[in-house]
Amino acid sequence: MADRRKLIVVSNRGPVVYDRDAGGGRSARRGGGGLVTALRSLVEHHDVTWIASAMSEEDRAVAEEAGGRAIEETARGGASYRLHLVAHDPTAYDWYYNVVANPMLWFIQHYLWGLASAPDVDQGLHNAWREGYVVVNHGFADAVVAELERDPDAAVFFHDYHLYVAPPLVRERVPDALMAHFVHIPWPMPDYWRVLPEPIRRAIHEGLLANDVVSFHTQRWRQSFQRSCVDILGVEPDRAAHTISMGDHVARLRARPISVDPGEFDEIAGSEAVLTAERAIGAGRHEHLILRVDRTDPSKNVVRGFRAYELYLETHPEMHGRVQMLALLDPSRQDIPEYAEYLGAIQRAARTVNDRFQREGWVPLDLQIQDDFPKAVAAYKQCDVLLVNAIFDGMNLVAKEAPLVNGRDGVLVLSENAGAHDELGEWALTVNPFDVAGQAQAIHEALSMEAGERRRRREAIVAYVREHHIGAWIDAQLADLDEAREKVLLSTRG
């Protein structure tokens, strides 16, 4: 891990959410989402101020008591950090999150809109952009500027699609600020951005280019962003150096695939909660277990995965009673109609499989909709096949997590459109996420694969993930910031 740095981390969700316990006292629980988990080691190894939205009523009370300043907080491992909660106007935040960020930007960046029928960019979207997304980004920018006034040497580390227009707002007020922005989701090709009116799509691309470093999980997403900047902004990148200049400012584009903490999974796998869940899974399992662990998000392609399993059962009656699919799905963004509708589609698809093939003593598809991380890790350990068939995914950490703890040489069936495929594809069975027949064939191939080949593939994935761990990802980010700082200093001296 690199030397300690002064960092300002900026994300929509923070590392903790405050609440009141049964006795009326204030309590803090770990914030949700993979981003918070991924960035936890930053807090442990660097001097971090974390800026995030006040999500709960108690968060807002904490922000009000702090008078708009940061408070001292302690991470689960004992490391201290500063937490700066931004209490946004509730209406503005609703427009920002539930109209613009999700579903509009998320759907664009995962190619989820069926353009013949949706979306309709009506006046409501324009209002939500102007009075929601931009307003909330102004709130984040104000908080960043306040922290930079306190510590001008700190580097700013923006994260994800919620904050595309905050960087230029900071740059305007603190021209020498050192800023990086990591985009954790795919970047689509230029034409798909034309769903959005020109001023909005320009603001998004110009906003990212206000940073010194813009990073993506894969070269594929970086290349798409570069092409979008050419088509939408008319800029000409330096393709060899992967940089784009706007005026005197240079943005460096980098591909830095995120990973997990293998040591954390080694520890969790042996915890009592996981062992208890594993015993329950083992007691009820059939000869073969196919697993998927996802959120109920349309991008995860759960319905097509169920249809592929249905087709597999149709074409392989000899496996009836011998195989089961376990789907552990975390309910996602149910306040947004598109997500609520997709959850209904998932439930109907599961019912179709079970109504068609279920018999006494055998339920072919066990659908469980709940957030239960110990059970997910227990299932990782027990599965023979892991199905990851996302339509598009920035990375997909499930594909990296499960092999680390799996004890049955489980085979990874992996979408070619998941960012993880760039790293793990040679050891996985690759599927086209739209090809249901191809996914059914991959399930058959995985379940019938020779034991030695199963072991070779899983061990190769484990070796790769243990070498390319979350600490290496963070070090690469900091090295990119160092390079950017040095280049800026050289240019000012010149």
N, C-alpha and C positions, 0 to 999 in steps of 0.2 A: 504494500500500500504506500502511496506517495506521502511526502511530508504533509503536515497539517496545513490546511488552507482556510482562509476566511471566505465562506460561501453564503450566498443568499439563494436559497432554493424557493422557487415559485411554482405552485401547482394549485389546481382547484381544490382538491381534497388535501387535508393535512394529515399528519401522523397520528393525531389523537382527536377524538370527539368527546366533548364533555356532556355529562348528564347528571341527574340527581338519583342517589341510591334510595333504598327503602326507608332509611333513616332520615332522609332529607339532606344529606351531605352531598357535596360535589364529588363526582367520580369521573374518571377518564378511561376510555377504552381505545384500543388501537384502531386507527382509521382503516376503512375498507379500501380494497383495490390493490392490484398488483404493483402499481407505481409506488405506493407507500412502502410496500415490502421491499421492492428493489432498491429504494433509496435509503433504507434504514442504516446501512453500513456507512453512508456519508456522515450521519449524525455521530456514529461511534468513533470516527477517525478524523473528523475535521471540525472546525469552529463554524457551526451552521446556525444561520437564522432562517427559519422556514416561514414563508408567507403563504397563507391559504385562506379559503373562504370560511366564514363562520357558518357551519352547516346546521347546527341544532340551536334551540332556544338558549340552552346553557352556554353554547359557544358565543352567542351574541352577548350574553351577560358577561362572560369573561372579557370579550373585546371592549365592552362599555366600561368595565371596571379598570381596564388597562389604559383607557383614554386614548385609544388609537396607537398605543405603543406595544412593543413585544413584551412577553412575559418569559420568565425562566421556566423551563420544563425539563423533565428527566425521561429519557428513553427506557425501554424495558430492560436493556442491558446495563443501565446505570449511567450512561453518558448524558451529559447535560447539553441542552441546546436552547435557543431562543425561538419562541413561537409568536408570530405576528398574525393575528386573525383579523380578516377584513369583513366587516358586517355590511353587506350590500343591501340596497333597497330591495325588499322582497319581490316586488313586481318586476323590477329590472332583472333580478336574478332568475326569475321564472322564465322570462323571455330569452335571456342569455343561455340558460341551460336546456330548457324543455322545448324551445322553438328553433334556436340557431345551432348550438353545439350538438344537441341530440334532439331530433334526429337529423337535421339538415347536413351539418358538416360530417357527422359520423356516417350517414348514408352515402354521401358523395364519396368519401374516402374509402369506403368499402364496396363501391359499385352496387349499392342496394336499391337505388330507385329504378322502377320500371317506367321509363321516361314517356311512354305513350299515355300514361294515366297520372303520374305523380313525379315530382311535386308541382304544386301551383305556387309560383312566387307571387303572392298577392301583397296587398298593402300591409297586411299583418306581418309578413316576413320583413319588409323594409322597416317597419316600426320596431320590430324585435331586434333587428340588427342595430339600428341607430340608438334606440332608447334602452336596449338590454345589453347586447354583446359589447358594444363600444363603451357604454357607461361602466359596466363591470370591469372591463379591461382598464379603464381610467382609474378605477379604485385600486386595482392591483399595481398600476404604474405609480400612483401616489405613494403606496406603501413601500415600493422598491426605492423610490427617490428618497424617502425619509430614512431608510436604512443605509443608503449610500452616503447621505449627509453625515450619518453617525460614523460610518466606516468606509471612506472612499476607496480603500484598497480591496474591498471584497469583490469577488466575481459573482455575476448573476447567472443563475441556471434555471431558465424557463422550461416548463414541461407541457407538451401536448397541445391539442387542438382548441382548448379553451382560451388560449392566451395569444392568439396570432397577432393582435394589433397592439398589445402592450409594449413590445420592445421599442418601436419608434417613438412612443410617448415618453419613454425613459430617455432614449437617445437625444431627443429634442432638449431635454432639461439637463442631462448629464452627458455631454458629448463624448467624454473619454471613458465612459463606463465600459467594462469588459463583460460581454454578454454572450451566452450560448443558449440555444433552444433545441431541445430534443423532441422530435415528433415520433410518438410511439405507435402510430397506426400507419397503414399504407398511404402512399401518395399516388393518386390516380393520374392517368394520362391527361394531357391538356384539354382535349375536347370535353371531358366529363366535367371540368370546372365551369364550362359554359352554361351549366344549369343555373349558376348564380349571375346576377346582373354585373356588368363590367366593373362598376365602382367597388363592389364587394370583393370580387375575385382579385382585383388589383390590390386592394388593401391587404388582403391575406398574404399575397406573395411579397409585397413590399414590406409588410410587417416582419416576416421572417428574415428578409434580407437586411434588416436593421441590426441583426445580431452579428457578432464576429464569427461565430461558428453555428452552423445549422446541421444537425445530425439525424440520421435515420438508421433503422435496424439493418438495412440491406443496400447493396449497390443498386438493386432494382428500384427501390423507392427513391434513392438519391437521384438516379438518372431521370426518373419521371418528374421530379421537382425541377431539375435543370431544364428539361424540355418545356415544362409549364412556364418557367420564367422567360424562356425565349419567345413562346407564342403569346403569352398574356402581357408581358412587360416590354417585349422587344429588346431585351438585353442580350449581349453576346458573352457567354461564359468562356473562361479559360478551361477547356475540357481536360487538358493534361494535369493542371493543378487543382481542378475541381473548385474553382472560385468564380464568384460573380461580383462585378463591380457596379456600384450605382453612385455616380459622382466620385468623391474621394474615398468612399467607404468600400471595403472589401469583405465579403462574406465567404467563409470557407465551408464547403459542403463535405460532410464526412459520413461514412457508413460504419456504425459501431453496434454490432448485434448485442443486445442485452442478454444476461444469463441469470443464473440462480446461485444460491449459496449451498454448495454440496454438504458442507459441515452441518448446516441447519437441518437439512433433510436426513442426514445420518442420525442426528439427535432426535428429531421428531418421529422417525420411523420406529424408534425403540420406546417411545413414550407410552404410558399406560393407556391413555385415551385411544391411541392408534392400535395398540395390541388388543384392547377390548373390542374395537370395531372389526379388527381383522379376524378375531375368533368367530364373531357373528357371521361375517362373510364366508369364512371357511366352512362353518357348520351347514350353511344353506346352499353352498355352491354346487354346480353341476360339473361335468368333466372339463368343459371349456368355458372360460369367462372372457367376454368381449366388454371393454370398458370405454365409456366416454365421460369426461369431466369438463363441463362447459358452463357458461352463463346462457340464459335463455334469450340470446341475442340473435337476430336474423342472420348476422354475419357468420355465426357458428355452423349454420347449415345442418341443424339437428334433424329436421324433417326428412331431408334427402338421405341422411345417414340411416334413419329408421326404415325408409323405403328400400335402401340397399340391403339391409338386414332381412327385411321381408322377402326380397327377391332371393337372397341366399338360402333362406329356409325353404322357399318354393322349389328351388333347383337341387337342394340337398336334403331330401327327406330322411336320409340315414342319420342326420344329425339331430333330428327331433328328440327332445328329452335329454340330449347330451350337452347342449350349449345354451348359454343365456347371455343376453346383453344387459349390463347394468349401466344406467344413465343417471349420473349424479349431476343435477343441473341447479345452478344458483339463480334464483329469480332476479331478473335484471330490468330496471327502469320501467316498472309497471305503471307509472303515472303517464307514460307516453303511449298513445293508442297503438302505434305500430308494434311496440314490444308486447303489449297485452294481447293483441291479436295473434302474434306469433306464438306466444305461450299456449293459446288455445289450439293452434295448428299442431304444435308438438304433442299435446295431450290427445288430440284426435288421431294422429298418426300412430302413437303408441297403442291406443285402443284398437286400431285396425289390425295391427300385428297380433295382439293378444287374442282378439275375437276370432281371428282366422286360424291360429295354430295352437292356442292354449289347450292343454288337456290336464287331467287330474295329476297333481304332483309336479307339473311343469308350467311355469309362467315364462314364456320366451323372452319378454322384455320387462325388466324391472325399472320403472321410471320413478325417481325420487327427486322432488323439487324442494330443495332446502340448502342452506349454507352450512355445510358440515365438513370443515377442512380435515379433521382427524379421520373421518370415514373415507374421504377422497384419498388420503395417503395410504390408508389400509387397502383400499381397492387397487391403488397403484401396485402394491406389493403382490397382490393376488392375481392380477389379470394376465391372460395369455395373449390378448390383442388389445392395443390401444388405438382407438379410431379418432383421428383428428382430420376432419374433412372440411375445414373452414372455407367459405366462399373466397374471402380474402382476410388475412390477418397480418398485423404488423410484425409480430414474432410468433407467439403462442408458446408460453412457458410450460404448459402441461407436457408438451412433447419432450422437454428437457428434464422435467421433474420426475416423471414416472420411471424412466429407465434407471435412475439413480438408486431407487429403493426396491425395484421389482425383483422378486425371487424366483420367477418362473420363466425367465428368458422370454418375456413378452415381446411380441413383434409390433413395431410402430407402423401404422398405416397413416400416411401423411399427405395432406393436400399440397399440390405443387404451388398453390397461391398463399401458403403460410410462409412468413419470413423465416421460420425455423428450417424450412426445406433447403434454403441456401447452404446451411451448415450440416444438416443431418440427412439430407436426401439420399446420399449414397448408401446409407445403412437402413433406410426405411423402404416400405413399399409405397411407391408414389401413386397418387390418385388424382384425377381431374374431379374437382368438387361438384361438377354438374353431371358427371357420368355415373349414374346410379348403377348401371350394369357393371361398369368397371370397378366400382367400390365393392359390389357383391363378390366379384371375382377376386379382389384383393383380400377380402375376409377369408375366402376359401383358401387362397394361397398361404395366408398367414397361419391358419389353423392346421394346415397340412405340411408346413415347412419342417424339414429335417432338424432334429434337435441341435446338432452341431452348428448349423447355419443360424439358427435362432440365437444361440449363445454368442457367436461371432459378431452378429449385428448389434446385440444389446451391449456387449462389452466395449465395442468401438464407440458407441454413443456415450457410454459412461466415461470412458477415457477422455473423450473430447470435452464433455461438459465439465469434468473436474479440472481440466487444464484451462478452459475458457470460462472462468467463473465470474461472479458478479464483481469481485474485487478488481479483476483485470479490466472489466468494462468501465468501472469508475476511474481507474488509473488512465485509461485511454482518453476519457472525457477531459480529465485534468491536463493531460499532456497536450490535447488540442487547444485548450485555453492558454497554456503556457506559450505554445507556438504563436497563437494569435497575438498575445501580449507583446511578444518579442518583435513580431513583424510590425505592429503598430508603433513601437518605440523606435525601431529602425527608420520607419517612414517619417516620423516626426523629426528625428535627428537629421535625416537627409534633406 
